[in-house]
Amino acid sequence: MYIKVLTGLSSLSWSPKDDFEEDEEDEEEAEHSGDEEDGAVPKRELQNKKEDPTVYAQNAVRKFNNLLSALTTVHPRIAARFPSKFLSTELSTLLIAFTKAVEVADGTAVTGVVHRLLEFLNGVRPQLKQTADTTKRPPLPPRVSTSASIQTVNPETREDQLQARLIASFLTHVLSGYLLRTKRQHSPQQQSTSEEHHTHEEQQQHPAFRGGFDDVEERGLDIGWAGKYDEEVLRPDKFKVPNGRTLIDEERDARAAQADVRTAIDAIAAMCEKLGVETEELLDLCRSGADIPTDDEEDDDGEIPAPKAADDVPLSKHGALFLLTHRLSTDPDTIHLQIYPDHSAIAETFMIYGPGQSQPPVIDSILFLGLYSLYTLQSLGDIPEKTETFFIYLQIFSVISTNASSASHRYLANSHVARCLRTHPSEAVRLAYFRDTLEHCPFESVKGAVVGMLKDEIIHATTPVLRDGASVPSTPNSIFGTSLCLSEIFNELFPDLEALLGDDEGKAWEKFRELYPRFAATINLYLLLVLNHDLTARLGVADKSFVEKVETRFLAPVRQRLGKFVEREMAEGDGHMFNAQLVEMTMQRVEEATGSIVE
């Protein structure tokens, strides 16, 4: 009976395609054996092609539940000295079946399978707490005073620990496959804009970008750890737009509707805690480098070997990340992380050395851990001496801010970059990051966001505050409140658009559409500088040569082509990210404000 149940689980078909492939193999064997003329091999291709895959998957779920019920009945009857060997075989078989289910079944069916697995594991897991209680009694004095007799470990206790570890490892692999591979349904408005705005060559130029976006965005569950933390801790009263509804609101509602998913994750996390999985172990595993096999390699094998000791059983790396995130989201005082060295190592491991940039649940976890680390300690920790190391960390989140499929993730990533920059004690490093990003980053939307951060730095440095009854600058000696700020990054902030746009009218239009996020942010910053007389004087914008240089390099090339751009936009419709007529109005305001300076 036991072997039949395991055989049924391992051979369980979740889609008509599986049966079709099996039939093809049978026919090939018949052809090679010479029996093809007998017509004894059944052909079910046409029947399988007509069968609805959804109905087929539903039937497979029922078969899986029946087989698991049978295994629940058979397992307690196993009488063996080391039942962990049987448990290891069962978990390996169940993991193979679960992996097949995730690839074929819809999200609701997969969640049901997860709950059914949890019921089975609740019945077979060892009760470690009871074992621990019995060992708390004062030990009897040994009859023979040898170190060997004192250090002898109870075989039953060792067996219980091994079984607990096997189940914990199985749960982390299930959690990894569940969150990374389950099919998710989303509205077309929430599709990633990365492919629309960035070419393949641009993506590969970025040092923090790895992997593509080919259909991986259709899989993966967004639990919303980062968004919930932002709503409840970072901005408890400011996360909603008054009298408005955004994509972030739609994502929030979608997450609220998947209560059964959260229930499953809560149950997995609670059982792992009962099985002795320590938070420190999860953190160490997440911080470890890329030498550990990825979860794709682990899950594709689909087997957990039968080890002899609990220490030989590995946890899933992605599963450990999700468990750590869930624990800190429910109990913030479990452990305290620092940006350096903790979160930076985790982010690099999953986002640079792994395919995390295309995995929404990984992005959600990395964002949450970053927001949590920075908010709880209000510092970056042990900041590295090399500024390039700090820049790479920020670039990871800059890529998320422009490529993530979730509007919430894009906003939170950009917000995290801004907070990290504001927390860094060196203004020279912050200014160097602005210059480096404007010069080398292939994503114009990231450059536009950086210009916005520069604007915030300038406003923060020049906005007066009351101290001792007098109004003084908030940071009187700040670089961002002097002309040195703009002079250091002038060429990067105001690029030579004549050279970038070129002579070809069609290519100039396409290039300007690409440059627009950066252009719009820069011209708005420039408009602020020329309208605010205090900023005009303090940052050197009142200098006639400065204004003429901006006009020649940055504004005139666009102004000369603006009429053609407006015609192009009207001819192609309003499907673009910008409004050429709005650009024209903004440039007119800049021209009026700078007229007095030029004269």
Order of alpha helices (4+ residues) and beta strands (2+ residues): alpha-alpha-alpha-alpha-alpha-alpha-alpha-alpha-alpha-alpha-alpha-alpha-alpha-alpha-alpha-alpha-alpha-alpha-alpha-alpha-alpha-alpha-alpha-beta-beta-alpha-alpha-alpha-alpha-alpha-alpha-alpha-alpha
